[in-house]
Amino acid sequence: MNIPNRITVSRILLIPIFLIIMLVPFKWGDMHLLGADLPVTHFVGALIFILASSTDWVDGHYARKYNLVTNMGKFLDPLADKLLVSAALIVLVELNDVYAPSWLVIIIISREFAVTGLRLLLAGEGEVVAANMLGKIKTWAQIVAISSLLLHNIIFAMIPFRFDVVSLWVALFFTIWSGWDYFVKNSHVLKNSK
């Protein structure tokens, strides 16, 4: 396994740590930061989520720079993103003090399952499709939205602007658009599979 793929695997291994921090009722108290009050566990969870998310850029950059792009990496990298984002969204639904409606999370996760299913069909046909630019925008929109929700809208807490909620809607828009685009571009597989 090459270094970029190891970095991708590290993203997957950070998911259980993120879940433990966010879901185990640690009594670490609250903190006041930039006009926002948030539990320390949410702050630590957000840092772990942001660290894990940043490995998405690191592994891709390293793989392209040193010509280490593999079929395993093309498959594993988006899978790691989907696992991380899905875990974080489900945690956000469970938290009562954060705006993440379950129906919106269901749409995002459903799109991820549908695209993963299509990727498996494509792999069965001998095609491995790397993420396109629209998919990358979708992933980063989701990461920004989840990070701002986990951080309780810290940067914008002093002004009456819910950046976290707006960013979640932007993520939903790009999730639907990129999913539609992916299926349209790869519809030949659906037509040929019986």
Secondary structure by P-SEA (a helix, b strand, c coil): ccaaaaaaaaaaaaaaaaaaaacccccbbbbbcccbbbbaaaaaaaaaaaaaaaaaaaaaaaaaaaccccaaaaaaaaaaaaaaaaaaaaaaaacccbbbbaaaaaaaaaaaaaaaaaaaaaaaacccccccaaaaaaaaaaaaaaaaaaaccccccccccaaaaaaaaaaaaaaaaaaaaaaaaacccccccc
